[in-house]
Amino acid sequence: RYSAQNVRDFAWASSRKFAWDAQGHNQPGAQNETVMAMSFYPKEGGELWQKYSTAAVVHTMEVYSRFSF
């Protein structure tokens, strides 16, 4: 069972074959200034996903933060 308040979107999946990557993302002035940006991808994604997957999540959070309140 999962429970969360004020969550707009959520997705979850699991597999022994997934790689899990995470990177801290700073949000100055927010209630929680550092959040974890995470990505899960199949190991077959190789170096390309390893290099760009989590970085793309962080970039999206940075861009969307400029346009949200």
N, C-alpha and C positions, 0 to 999 in steps of 0.2 A: 504494500500500500504506500502510495505517495500522496503528500498533501503540500500545497503551496498557496500562498496568497499573492495577489497582484502579479501573476505569471501570465504573460500573453501567449507564448508558444513554448511547447516542450516536446521533445522527441527522445525516444530511448530505444536502443537496440543492443544486443549482446552476441558475441561470438568469440570462440577461442582464436579465431583467425584475424581478429581486429587488432590493429595497432592503436594505441591511445596516446595522444599528445596533448599537452596543456601549456599555456603561457599566461602569466599574469598580465592584466590590462588595468592601467590606472585611469580612474575617473575622478579627477580633482573636484572637490566640493560635494561629491555624492555621499550618501549615508555610509556606504561601504566603498571606500576609495579604490580598493583593489579587488577585482573579480577575476575568476579564472575563465579564460577562453579555451574551450576544449574541442578537439575533433577526434573522431573515431573513423578509421577507414580500413579497408581490407589490405593485408600485407602485399597483395598483388599490385596495389597502387604504387609501390616502390618509391624511388627517390623523388619523383615528381610530387606525389601527395605529401610525402614527408617534408618536403621543402615549402610547399605552398598552402596546405590545408589549414593549419592553425593560423598562419599569417593572414590568410583571407578572412578568417573569423574576426581577428583583431582589427583588421582594416575596416571591415563592415561596421564593427562597434564604434570605431572612431568616426566614420562618416555619418552614421545614423545619429550619433550623439550631437552632432552639430545642428541637426534638424529636429531634434525632439526637445521636450522640456520636462 
